[in-house]
Amino acid sequence: MTPVASPDPKSQLRRLLSSRLINLRADIQAVTFQTDESKFGFRLKAVRDELESRVSEFEDVDLSSIISTIDAALGPAYNSFMDQGKLVEYYRAFTQDSIEHIVVAMERAIASIGGVIQPAINSADAPVPFSIADLADHVEMIGLHEQTSQYLDFLVARIRELISDEMLNSIIGDSNSVSLDEWLQLYVDGGDSDKPKLTIIDLSLVPSNVVQLVASVIARILFESLQRYMKLHLASLPTVLFVEEAHSFIRRYRDEVNDNNSARVCCETFETIAREGRKFGLGLVLSSQRPSELSPIVLSQCNSFLLHRISNDRDQELISRLVPDNLRGLLRELPSLPSQNAILVGWASELPVLLRVRDLPLEHRPRSDDPNFWEVWTRQEDRVSGWHAVANDWQSISDLPRLPPDSNVDAPSEQNGSESRDVDRRLE
């Protein structure tokens, strides 16, 4: 999701040249071209190579003049020597006139495409839009500027690998982007509809290495949008965030371990919602089979509990600490509760209530029944062999033309058929 459309190539060039010009003016003021001349020279050479790669793309912008003035400055300052068979390059002090010529050439080129863009104070909530395809090149160029390429090579390769992953394209790609207001209208509030809005975001097929980060971003957007809604409208928009399999996103972590990985960032986002969400009309419902793995900060903010069958000792011990002492005897029944039955305790009910979840139509029931191993293995139940469709869906490719039914290309041999009958006999 991008807040606004990505700028056109010429706007990107204008921003790039403005940034390089501002840095160059700062170097002139700090006399960096004489006090730290070698580092300055390599940065200047990186700018030259960066612009040379764009000359053919922007023929109407005089980038060649900038390149020639940089070459004129680099030439006299360049020096090298051999050390143990290895070429060592460095730059001596530059003259101020040669650097000012570069500034003049840059100013002339920027003026032809709209003038210098002054840097704005940006934050994570007001970022500068960019194309995700340019991220790896940008990081690589930073390494060249700062002479730290050897430390960034693995990072750049990892970024390129993630960008090329087709499974992540719908999340981080530039195609099919939606504006922030369209996303909020689509997922948070239907607006024109009189019926309550229910939005289901299915993350089951999102790659495991990014699913927690995606969940964290969604939760943060929802929380901060409701904060700003109250600020502008002076009223809350009652919203409930329901987290299925909550132990996957709100897993407890140790404070003494300084590890800001995606799991911890995700958990901290939901902890903020649990502590402050009520003030802005945001409620939180957690569903988990392993409550002992949840963040204690989030659990401490829960005021009502719907307890289904729990047989794990650690989970039972945790639940016993969350309910009043006079209700702990009731928890002895948890391991023997039948399906669809639960005990409701907390603010939602003055007294503990044993309730039964109503039956749902077959098409709306969760697919959580135990697999019928014996029935399928003994051929009492048929299963369609649909691996072709599974493979195509997995690889995000369209269905290929299938062979006609009478084709015998994939027909099993007599030997394979006899082996299959032998398996059937053994199962019987």
Long-range contacts (C-beta under 8 A, 24 or more apart in sequence): 1-177, 1-178, 1-179, 1-180, 1-183, 2-129, 2-174, 2-177, 2-178, 2-179, 3-127, 3-129, 3-179, 3-180, 4-129, 4-179, 5-129, 5-177, 6-129, 6-130, 6-131, 6-174, 7-129, 9-57, 9-58, 10-58, 10-61, 10-113, 12-130, 12-134, 13-54, 13-58, 13-61, 13-113, 14-110, 14-113, 14-114, 14-117, 15-117, 15-128, 16-50, 17-106, 17-109, 17-110, 17-113, 18-110, 18-116, 18-117, 18-118, 18-119, 19-119, 20-47, 20-106, 21-103, 21-106, 21-107, 21-110, 21-116, 22-116, 22-118, 22-119, 24-99, 24-102, 24-103, 24-106, 25-103, 27-99, 28-96, 28-99, 28-100, 28-103, 33-93, 33-94, 33-96, 33-99, 34-93, 34-94, 37-77, 37-91, 37-92, 37-93, 37-94, 38-90, 38-91, 38-92, 39-147, 40-91, 40-94, 41-74, 41-77, 41-78, 41-90, 41-91, 41-94, 42-91, 42-144, 42-145, 42-147, 43-145, 43-146, 44-70, 44-73, 44-74, 44-102, 45-70, 45-74, 46-141, 46-144, 46-145, 47-145, 48-74, 49-144, 50-141, 60-112, 61-109, 61-112, 61-113, 62-105, 62-108, 62-109, 62-112, 63-109, 65-105, 65-108, 65-109, 66-102, 66-105, 66-106, 66-109, 68-105, 69-98, 69-101, 69-102, 69-104, 69-105, 70-102, 72-98, 72-101, 73-98, 73-99, 73-101, 73-102, 125-224, 131-174, 132-163, 132-172, 132-173, 132-174, 133-163, 133-174, 135-159, 135-163, 136-160, 136-163, 165-207, 166-396, 167-206, 167-207, 167-396, 168-207, 168-210, 171-206, 171-210, 171-214, 183-221, 184-221, 184-225, 188-222, 188-225, 188-237, 188-239, 189-237, 210-262, 211-248, 212-248, 212-249, 212-262, 212-263, 212-265, 212-266, 213-262, 213-265, 213-266, 215-249, 215-266, 216-249, 216-262, 216-265, 216-266, 216-269, 219-266, 219-269, 219-270, 219-273, 220-269, 222-282, 223-269, 223-272, 223-273, 223-276, 223-277, 223-280, 223-282, 226-277, 226-280, 226-281, 226-282, 227-280, 229-280, 230-280, 230-281, 236-280, 236-281, 237-281, 238-281, 238-283, 239-281, 239-282, 239-283, 240-282, 240-283, 240-284, 240-285, 241-273, 241-277, 241-282, 241-283, 241-284, 241-285, 242-285, 242-287, 243-270, 243-284, 243-285, 243-286, 243-287, 244-287, 245-287, 245-288, 245-289, 246-286, 246-287, 246-288, 246-294, 247-288, 247-289, 247-290, 247-291, 247-293, 247-294, 250-286, 250-294, 250-295, 250-298, 251-293, 251-294, 251-295, 252-293, 252-294, 252-295, 252-296, 253-295, 267-295, 267-298, 270-295, 270-298, 271-295, 271-297, 271-298, 274-298, 274-301, 274-302, 275-301, 290-315, 291-315, 291-318, 291-319, 292-317, 292-318, 302-346, 303-346, 303-347, 303-348, 304-344, 304-345, 304-346, 304-347, 304-348, 304-349, 305-344, 305-345, 305-346, 306-342, 306-343, 306-344, 307-331, 307-334, 307-342, 307-343, 307-344, 307-345, 308-334, 308-337, 308-341, 308-342, 309-334, 309-335, 309-336, 309-337, 309-338, 309-339, 309-341, 310-334, 310-335, 311-335, 327-352, 377-427, 378-427, 378-428, 379-424, 379-427
